[in-house]
Amino acid sequence: MSFLADEALQRRFVKALNANADFRTQTQLFDGSVLLEVDADRLWLKVYRGKVIDQATAVPAFGYTFKFSGPEAAWQQLLSGQRRWADLTFPGKRNFADDPQLKRVGEMAVAIRTEGNLLEAGRMTEAMFQLAYTLQAAAAQR
């Protein structure tokens, strides 16, 4: 099980998201759901008018608007502060610690994939930055 399976973390995270004024502002006109997937663990968040109004550890029958999925190692890089959200989710290699000869310049892989309605995910970019860094802060409170 990954860190995402921790129910106390889930509660802290949702409470912190709902207290985050920037997240509320950015999602004020959003009526959808975001799925976070870390290995086999999931956290589905229903967001309506700037607030997370429901959550589940399984995807409901009606699915999700978009999701972010990746291995726990990638998510841990976010939680530890080793890498930023943009570095993990936007195509392109920005961390060359494992490639000192720069042979992988131009690589377009991502560590945490975005799937689903990419138009909505793009529209919610700033809100997802807020979500990621709120998750980071909530995880640090362990």
Backbone bond lengths (Angstrom), bond angles and torsions (degrees), N, CA, C in turn:
res aa  C-N    CA-C-N  psi(-1)  N-CA   C-N-CA  omega(-1)  CA-C   N-CA-C  phi
1 M - - - 1.448 - - 1.533 109.12 -
2 S 1.299 115.02 145.10 1.464 121.26 -179.78 1.524 110.86 -94.32
3 F 1.301 115.67 176.85 1.467 121.55 177.26 1.527 111.39 -58.37
4 L 1.336 117.36 -28.72 1.463 121.40 -176.22 1.529 112.21 -67.74
5 A 1.328 118.07 -19.24 1.467 121.93 -179.78 1.528 112.31 -77.14
6 D 1.319 117.54 -9.92 1.460 122.65 -178.49 1.536 109.58 -72.35
7 E 1.336 116.73 110.85 1.466 121.07 -176.67 1.526 112.53 -63.79
8 A 1.319 117.61 -34.71 1.466 120.65 178.15 1.528 109.87 -64.86
9 L 1.309 116.39 -41.33 1.472 120.44 176.78 1.528 110.33 -62.46
10 Q 1.313 116.86 -43.38 1.467 120.27 179.41 1.525 110.67 -58.32
11 R 1.313 117.05 -45.58 1.471 120.83 179.92 1.537 111.15 -63.53
12 R 1.331 116.79 -46.01 1.474 120.45 178.24 1.518 111.15 -60.14
13 F 1.315 115.65 -42.30 1.460 122.05 -178.21 1.521 111.22 -63.10
14 V 1.321 117.78 -49.86 1.470 121.24 -179.79 1.521 110.60 -64.40
15 K 1.328 117.28 -42.01 1.463 120.52 177.82 1.526 110.27 -61.47
16 A 1.313 117.63 -42.68 1.464 121.61 -179.92 1.528 111.44 -68.56
17 L 1.329 117.30 -37.48 1.472 119.75 176.46 1.520 110.56 -61.39
18 N 1.312 116.08 -44.97 1.468 120.26 -179.13 1.528 112.39 -68.38
19 A 1.314 116.94 -20.39 1.462 121.19 177.05 1.531 112.18 -91.93
20 N 1.325 117.16 -8.38 1.464 122.35 -176.58 1.536 109.29 -82.92
21 A 1.315 116.78 107.14 1.471 121.37 -176.86 1.521 112.22 -61.03
22 D 1.324 117.56 -37.28 1.470 119.85 179.93 1.530 111.07 -67.78
23 F 1.341 117.06 -40.27 1.467 120.48 176.49 1.528 110.06 -62.16
24 R 1.324 116.33 -45.35 1.476 120.22 179.64 1.525 110.86 -59.96
25 T 1.322 116.97 -44.08 1.469 120.82 179.73 1.522 110.85 -62.65
26 Q 1.322 117.05 -46.42 1.462 121.12 -176.17 1.532 113.21 -69.71
27 T 1.321 117.70 -24.10 1.471 120.55 -178.21 1.524 112.58 -106.78
28 Q 1.314 117.09 9.72 1.464 121.44 -177.11 1.534 112.23 -55.35
29 L 1.324 117.95 -34.18 1.469 121.61 -179.17 1.528 112.62 -106.61
30 F 1.315 116.95 22.53 1.467 121.86 -179.16 1.517 109.48 -106.72
31 D 1.301 116.00 131.82 1.457 123.34 173.45 1.515 106.01 -130.21
32 G 1.311 115.96 90.58 1.457 120.15 -176.08 1.511 110.54 -167.03
33 S 1.314 114.82 -168.92 1.457 119.25 -179.29 1.518 110.33 -136.37
34 V 1.311 113.81 149.18 1.455 122.21 -179.90 1.521 107.20 -121.50
35 L 1.310 115.56 132.76 1.458 120.97 177.51 1.520 108.21 -110.17
36 L 1.314 115.74 128.13 1.462 121.61 171.78 1.517 106.57 -104.14
37 E 1.319 116.39 130.39 1.459 120.80 -177.25 1.524 108.39 -129.89
38 V 1.321 115.44 116.41 1.458 122.98 178.45 1.515 106.49 -118.01
39 D 1.330 115.59 108.27 1.462 120.98 -171.33 1.536 107.78 52.60
40 A 1.335 118.24 -120.23 1.468 120.31 -178.53 1.526 112.89 -94.47
41 D 1.323 117.79 -3.73 1.466 120.90 -178.26 1.521 110.23 -89.46
42 R 1.332 114.77 143.48 1.463 120.76 -176.86 1.522 110.92 -132.42
43 L 1.330 113.67 148.69 1.464 120.36 170.14 1.516 106.52 -137.71
44 W 1.334 115.06 113.25 1.464 122.71 179.90 1.522 107.70 -97.51
45 L 1.322 115.93 130.23 1.468 121.52 -179.06 1.517 109.98 -122.30
46 K 1.305 117.80 121.70 1.457 123.04 174.29 1.519 107.11 -91.49
47 V 1.333 116.14 120.62 1.463 121.79 -178.14 1.529 108.01 -114.82
48 Y 1.324 115.03 129.17 1.454 120.99 179.28 1.515 108.82 -142.32
49 R 1.331 115.65 125.69 1.466 122.49 177.55 1.528 113.39 49.02
50 G 1.328 114.80 46.70 1.453 119.70 173.33 1.511 116.48 84.46
51 K 1.325 117.05 10.37 1.457 119.47 -176.56 1.517 110.90 -141.32
52 V 1.320 115.97 142.40 1.466 120.72 171.56 1.518 105.95 -77.58
53 I 1.333 115.69 114.73 1.468 119.84 -175.87 1.524 113.14 -104.31
54 D 1.343 116.69 -9.59 1.459 120.12 178.75 1.516 108.16 -158.77
55 Q 1.316 115.34 156.24 1.459 120.60 177.42 1.516 108.42 -149.93
56 A 1.331 115.05 155.20 1.458 120.31 178.33 1.527 108.63 -156.85
57 T 1.322 115.59 159.18 1.454 119.73 177.95 1.528 111.64 -98.73
58 A 1.305 115.45 6.70 1.462 122.19 174.85 1.523 107.33 -135.06
59 V 1.307 116.25 155.09 1.458 120.17 -179.59 1.527 108.87 -80.51
60 P 1.331 118.10 123.62 1.462 120.13 176.81 1.536 111.35 -62.65
61 A 1.292 115.11 167.16 1.469 120.85 -177.23 1.521 112.99 -57.42
62 F 1.325 118.35 -29.69 1.457 120.65 -177.79 1.528 112.33 -86.81
63 G 1.334 118.21 2.68 1.451 122.59 170.85 1.516 115.18 80.12
64 Y 1.317 115.06 -147.86 1.461 122.58 -177.18 1.519 108.80 -140.21
65 T 1.307 116.55 160.91 1.461 120.73 176.81 1.525 109.06 -77.82
66 F 1.311 116.52 -50.35 1.461 121.50 173.09 1.513 108.75 -152.96
67 K 1.328 115.45 164.24 1.465 119.33 -179.17 1.511 110.90 -139.75
68 F 1.329 113.32 158.59 1.448 122.20 172.78 1.518 106.23 -119.01
69 S 1.329 117.22 125.18 1.458 120.16 -177.95 1.521 110.57 -136.95
70 G 1.311 113.50 145.45 1.454 119.33 178.23 1.516 110.65 -178.69
71 P 1.321 115.88 171.61 1.463 120.10 179.84 1.527 111.40 -70.85
72 E 1.315 115.09 154.53 1.467 118.84 -178.98 1.527 111.26 -57.88
73 A 1.309 118.32 -34.30 1.475 120.44 -179.81 1.527 111.20 -57.26
74 A 1.324 117.59 -39.78 1.469 121.02 179.05 1.522 110.57 -68.48
75 W 1.328 116.92 -44.32 1.463 120.81 179.16 1.528 110.67 -63.66
76 Q 1.331 116.58 -36.86 1.463 119.96 179.00 1.530 111.25 -65.20
77 Q 1.325 116.90 -31.13 1.468 119.58 175.64 1.528 110.14 -63.37
78 L 1.324 116.82 -37.01 1.468 120.62 175.39 1.531 110.13 -67.47
79 L 1.319 116.67 -49.39 1.462 120.86 -175.88 1.527 112.27 -62.35
80 S 1.320 116.15 -35.25 1.463 120.42 -178.93 1.525 112.91 -80.30
81 G 1.339 116.26 -13.82 1.453 120.16 -176.47 1.517 113.18 85.81
82 Q 1.328 116.18 3.27 1.467 120.24 -179.84 1.528 111.64 -64.80
83 R 1.335 116.27 -36.42 1.466 120.92 178.47 1.520 109.31 -135.23
84 R 1.305 115.55 151.77 1.455 121.55 -179.86 1.528 110.33 -90.00
85 W 1.339 115.08 161.79 1.467 121.82 179.85 1.520 111.14 -54.12
86 A 1.323 117.00 -46.51 1.469 120.42 -179.26 1.517 110.85 -60.64
87 D 1.332 117.60 -38.96 1.467 120.63 -179.66 1.519 111.73 -64.25
88 L 1.313 116.56 -31.86 1.462 121.41 -176.03 1.526 113.53 -88.01
89 T 1.333 117.78 -25.26 1.463 120.39 -170.99 1.520 115.13 -114.66
90 F 1.318 117.78 -17.69 1.468 120.05 179.72 1.519 109.24 -101.56
91 P 1.343 117.89 135.96 1.470 120.70 -177.40 1.524 112.10 -58.85
92 G 1.307 113.83 145.24 1.460 121.33 178.30 1.511 110.21 119.60
93 K 1.307 115.13 143.14 1.465 120.86 -179.83 1.519 109.14 -91.56
94 R 1.332 115.99 125.55 1.464 121.35 -179.65 1.517 112.49 -120.03
95 N 1.319 117.00 -14.02 1.459 122.29 -178.19 1.526 107.47 -112.63
96 F 1.312 116.91 112.41 1.458 121.01 -175.33 1.519 112.83 -109.95
97 A 1.330 117.50 21.04 1.459 120.74 178.67 1.525 111.34 -59.85
98 D 1.329 116.23 -32.23 1.469 120.45 179.95 1.530 112.21 -92.60
99 D 1.321 117.43 6.03 1.470 122.15 -177.13 1.540 110.42 -144.91
100 P 1.351 117.61 66.36 1.464 119.66 -175.52 1.538 113.56 -64.03
101 Q 1.316 117.62 -20.15 1.474 120.70 178.54 1.522 112.36 -87.29
102 L 1.338 116.64 -1.24 1.469 123.66 178.45 1.529 112.81 57.42
103 K 1.302 116.22 37.65 1.469 121.27 179.22 1.521 112.38 -75.53
104 R 1.347 116.43 -16.93 1.475 119.29 -176.63 1.527 112.16 -106.11
105 V 1.324 116.75 18.09 1.470 120.33 176.05 1.529 108.33 -58.99
106 G 1.292 117.23 135.51 1.463 121.29 -179.80 1.512 113.91 91.16
107 E 1.337 117.51 -4.36 1.459 120.88 177.43 1.522 109.00 -61.89
108 M 1.310 117.71 136.02 1.463 120.88 -173.97 1.528 113.64 -112.99
109 A 1.304 117.46 26.36 1.461 121.13 179.21 1.526 110.88 -80.74
110 V 1.320 116.32 160.91 1.463 122.50 173.56 1.529 108.24 -125.02
111 A 1.315 116.30 152.06 1.467 121.00 178.13 1.525 110.88 -86.92
112 I 1.351 116.72 -33.09 1.462 122.47 177.23 1.528 107.01 -122.35
113 R 1.319 115.83 114.24 1.465 122.05 -175.59 1.526 112.27 -81.99
114 T 1.322 115.04 148.69 1.457 122.46 171.92 1.517 107.08 -107.75
115 E 1.318 117.37 127.98 1.461 121.87 -179.50 1.524 109.16 -134.99
116 G 1.312 115.13 160.79 1.463 120.37 178.81 1.513 110.51 103.26
117 N 1.321 116.57 -140.75 1.461 122.14 -178.48 1.534 108.53 -78.30
118 L 1.335 115.66 94.76 1.463 120.79 -175.41 1.522 112.35 -70.02
119 L 1.322 117.80 -25.29 1.462 120.60 176.10 1.534 109.65 -64.78
120 E 1.326 116.21 -47.37 1.471 120.11 178.02 1.529 110.73 -66.41
121 A 1.319 116.69 -39.98 1.471 119.60 178.43 1.524 109.87 -61.04
122 G 1.319 117.40 -40.97 1.452 121.16 177.92 1.518 111.96 -65.79
123 R 1.304 115.91 -40.22 1.469 120.74 179.12 1.529 110.89 -65.73
124 M 1.307 116.83 -28.98 1.458 122.25 -178.43 1.530 112.87 -97.32
125 T 1.320 117.28 19.09 1.472 120.67 -176.31 1.514 112.58 -51.77
126 E 1.319 118.14 -54.24 1.468 120.06 -177.53 1.524 110.96 -62.54
127 A 1.311 117.78 -38.96 1.463 120.65 177.95 1.530 110.58 -62.74
128 M 1.331 117.48 -36.51 1.457 120.48 -179.33 1.527 111.47 -72.76
129 F 1.331 117.54 -29.40 1.462 119.79 171.22 1.532 108.38 -63.10
130 Q 1.314 117.15 -44.70 1.464 121.29 178.36 1.530 110.33 -61.81
131 L 1.322 116.91 -41.74 1.457 121.83 178.53 1.522 109.99 -60.62
132 A 1.327 117.09 -47.47 1.467 121.24 -177.03 1.521 111.69 -62.17
133 Y 1.318 116.58 -45.49 1.464 118.80 -176.82 1.525 112.20 -77.41
134 T 1.320 117.09 -22.66 1.463 120.32 171.84 1.524 109.79 -71.48
135 L 1.319 116.98 -38.78 1.472 121.25 174.83 1.524 110.00 -61.60
136 Q 1.324 116.25 -43.57 1.460 121.49 179.00 1.537 110.48 -58.55
137 A 1.322 116.50 -46.84 1.468 121.31 -179.71 1.532 110.92 -65.60
138 A 1.324 117.58 -41.49 1.465 121.04 -179.57 1.540 110.69 -65.19
139 A 1.317 116.39 -37.93 1.465 120.24 179.36 1.523 111.28 -68.96
140 A 1.315 117.39 -30.77 1.470 121.87 -179.94 1.523 111.51 -69.89
141 Q 1.322 117.91 -17.56 1.476 122.47 -177.90 1.509 113.83 -83.41
142 R 1.300 118.52 3.27 1.468 122.06 -177.99 1.494 112.69 -51.83
